[in-house]
Amino acid sequence: METSAVRQEGLRIWDNPSRIVPTLMFRTCNRLLVGATVGLAALVGGCASMDGASVSRLDLVKQRGELLCGVSGKIPGFSFLSAEGAYTGLDVDICRAMAAAFVGDAEKVQYRPLTAPERFTALRSGEIDLLSRNTTWTLSRDSAGGNGLSFGPVVFHDGQGLLVPEAAGIRSLKDLSGKAICVGSGTTTEQNLNDTFAAEGIPYTPIKYQDLNQVVGGYLQGRCAAMTSDRSQLASARSGFADPEKHVILADRLSKEPLAPAVVGGDQTMADAMTWVVLALIEAEERGITQANVNAMVEQAEADASQTALRRFLGIDGALGSKLGLPDDFVVQVIRATGNYGEIYDRHLGPATPVAIPRGANRLAENGGLMIAPPFT
Amino acid sequence: MRRRSLLLQVGVSVLLLAFLALLVNNLAVNLLRTGLGLDFGWLGRPSGFALAESALPYTPSDNYLWALTIGWLNSLKVIAAGLVLATLLGVAAGAARSSSNRLLRSLAGGYVAVIRQVPLLLQLLFWYFVAFLGLPETPIGDLIQLSNQGISLLGMPLSVEFCAVLTGLTVFTGASIAEIVRGGVNAVPRGQWEAFRSLGLSEGLGFRRIVLPQALPAILPALTSQYLNLAKNSTLAIAVGYADLYAVSDTTITQTGRAIEGFLLLLISFLLLNLLISGGMAGINATVLGRMRRSR
């Protein structure tokens, strides 16, 4: 029992089973000293030859057969525990799409609910493989001198807004002068709030909580004149209020918030795999390939050799998947599991859902939005 | 047998060292892998975030070091006030638990029982969201003005967040201190009670002048760990929106991406704070023991 625990712990720390063997020597009290000395020597020796970047995280995920995905778990429409106890939402479907492509099964995902301040540490320490948690893509987070992450394509174009009680008569930023504003900690939200109000020369008091639930609590209890967050989060929070119609989102947009999944920087294999899985979702929508018709499309493409572009996209020709370290038919696996981007959006944020966020900037480029995939060639 | 125990001690020490080496090595490897070394240059850059309350003047154009200092002072403020109030409450409740008055005794017993069973975080959320934010928006009261926008104590403005953290820490730690005081008081021979009563001293006076001083040597060491707990528990303040050191570090870490440096600073700050507390308590302890010895 104990030795297997040691082995597992070691695996997590080292990502490499060969260096764990010496630690298995501790068995009896008498051998303790010898074992510890050998262990220490192995550690010191291990330091010199350690080059952690040589193994891609993607190989580790495939070897494990399961994806560790960091989500929020508290934002309806993006990641939320359903009544059945399963995570659901747009961010969750991104995790599932990745698992379908990486290990061939969208259900092979272990979700880790993370707070905003925890998420980057969890990613960098290797506790999760991939972060899909309403995370804004910024320079500092992307760069080697900042958080040192690699971001994938934007999965939701968001913008920060302010939610106020309709009865309070607040119509613009100026009306909030000198008032308290509830905000979550450890997010760009706090920085944008300050940047905007400083630029306009409007004084305010930030009341900062650790997570969104407390922000909502403080706002509903009347501690703050307004609460601020990404508009998507405001909309999903409002959907849970007793009287959603009595709260309005101000027209002022405090920031652009392109939300994207991320992995640890410096691992091109993993970053490319993540990027092209998201792009496959968009490309599939452009091509009208859906969860319902994907099998028919594959049959049709297999029968018709003249459909060269479609055959490449579906992995019949061209071996595009292999270039990414994925199965050639990864696109088919993904679409079977989650459907295309438009289907994912409608399922969690569409007009039939309680959150109901108009698609706006998240439409395909050909429909006037910002979503577009580079060629699969 | 002795040789074996020596061997065991050496073995355990080596194991501990190996574990430490593993942690340090892990940190170094991770830092190398992500291409980051330790760097504290960012401390001099403007923070760019506002704080809800500050003991000294602060604006978002001040640097991160100053922002963290303000956070530290905010922590210090709530910890210092908490130490004093929790001690007063704890001693009062502890005395009440040893009192001959049945109502007092069961009130204090109920307080200790309830508070010790409920997690501190829940209590903080209760004090903040239910007790303080449940106050009306327009101030009530005269000398003490209460509203959910802030509390004014004899003209001194206090934020509801500060009051919630202070109340939570005081009530929670007070319960533990009450038990420590009761234990210390019980350790004083019953004869001492009979002795002061026979001298005609009142219950209160006898407790303060005869029993409590003799109970102090048993109380003080345990009290120190309660004080340290209070200081550490103050980091839960972020749950109720109080701008303490942890909350400021949190924002700093997200904005700079310097998680390891940020946590190191946080660690060092708390180590300093707790060394101050335990140092102070060790001093008090030595004085009390010295005085006891002299009076004997």
HADDOCK unambig.tbl for C-alpha pairs under 7 A between the chains (distance, minus, plus):
assign (segid A and resid 32 and name CA) (segid B and resid 11 and name CA) 6.00 0.50 0.50
assign (segid A and resid 33 and name CA) (segid B and resid 11 and name CA) 4.65 0.50 0.50
assign (segid A and resid 36 and name CA) (segid B and resid 14 and name CA) 6.33 0.50 0.50
assign (segid A and resid 36 and name CA) (segid B and resid 15 and name CA) 5.56 0.50 0.50
assign (segid A and resid 40 and name CA) (segid B and resid 18 and name CA) 5.30 0.50 0.50
assign (segid A and resid 43 and name CA) (segid B and resid 22 and name CA) 6.84 0.50 0.50
assign (segid A and resid 52 and name CA) (segid B and resid 33 and name CA) 6.17 0.50 0.50
assign (segid A and resid 53 and name CA) (segid B and resid 33 and name CA) 6.26 0.50 0.50
assign (segid A and resid 117 and name CA) (segid B and resid 250 and name CA) 6.65 0.50 0.50
assign (segid A and resid 117 and name CA) (segid B and resid 254 and name CA) 6.52 0.50 0.50
assign (segid A and resid 144 and name CA) (segid B and resid 35 and name CA) 6.71 0.50 0.50
assign (segid A and resid 145 and name CA) (segid B and resid 36 and name CA) 6.93 0.50 0.50
assign (segid A and resid 146 and name CA) (segid B and resid 256 and name CA) 6.59 0.50 0.50
assign (segid A and resid 146 and name CA) (segid B and resid 257 and name CA) 5.15 0.50 0.50
assign (segid A and resid 147 and name CA) (segid B and resid 257 and name CA) 4.72 0.50 0.50
assign (segid A and resid 148 and name CA) (segid B and resid 34 and name CA) 6.40 0.50 0.50
assign (segid A and resid 185 and name CA) (segid B and resid 251 and name CA) 6.10 0.50 0.50
assign (segid A and resid 186 and name CA) (segid B and resid 250 and name CA) 5.82 0.50 0.50
assign (segid A and resid 186 and name CA) (segid B and resid 251 and name CA) 4.73 0.50 0.50
assign (segid A and resid 186 and name CA) (segid B and resid 254 and name CA) 5.16 0.50 0.50
assign (segid A and resid 187 and name CA) (segid B and resid 254 and name CA) 6.62 0.50 0.50
assign (segid A and resid 191 and name CA) (segid B and resid 48 and name CA) 6.94 0.50 0.50
assign (segid A and resid 191 and name CA) (segid B and resid 49 and name CA) 6.20 0.50 0.50
assign (segid A and resid 194 and name CA) (segid B and resid 48 and name CA) 6.96 0.50 0.50
assign (segid A and resid 194 and name CA) (segid B and resid 49 and name CA) 5.93 0.50 0.50
assign (segid A and resid 194 and name CA) (segid B and resid 50 and name CA) 6.83 0.50 0.50
assign (segid A and resid 205 and name CA) (segid B and resid 52 and name CA) 5.27 0.50 0.50
assign (segid A and resid 206 and name CA) (segid B and resid 50 and name CA) 6.67 0.50 0.50
assign (segid A and resid 206 and name CA) (segid B and resid 51 and name CA) 6.37 0.50 0.50
assign (segid A and resid 206 and name CA) (segid B and resid 52 and name CA) 5.42 0.50 0.50
assign (segid A and resid 207 and name CA) (segid B and resid 52 and name CA) 6.14 0.50 0.50
assign (segid A and resid 207 and name CA) (segid B and resid 241 and name CA) 5.65 0.50 0.50
assign (segid A and resid 208 and name CA) (segid B and resid 241 and name CA) 4.78 0.50 0.50
assign (segid A and resid 209 and name CA) (segid B and resid 238 and name CA) 5.77 0.50 0.50
assign (segid A and resid 209 and name CA) (segid B and resid 239 and name CA) 5.66 0.50 0.50
assign (segid A and resid 209 and name CA) (segid B and resid 240 and name CA) 6.12 0.50 0.50
assign (segid A and resid 209 and name CA) (segid B and resid 241 and name CA) 4.50 0.50 0.50
assign (segid A and resid 210 and name CA) (segid B and resid 238 and name CA) 5.88 0.50 0.50
assign (segid A and resid 210 and name CA) (segid B and resid 239 and name CA) 5.55 0.50 0.50
assign (segid A and resid 221 and name CA) (segid B and resid 133 and name CA) 6.07 0.50 0.50
assign (segid A and resid 223 and name CA) (segid B and resid 133 and name CA) 6.60 0.50 0.50
assign (segid A and resid 223 and name CA) (segid B and resid 148 and name CA) 6.36 0.50 0.50
assign (segid A and resid 223 and name CA) (segid B and resid 149 and name CA) 6.17 0.50 0.50
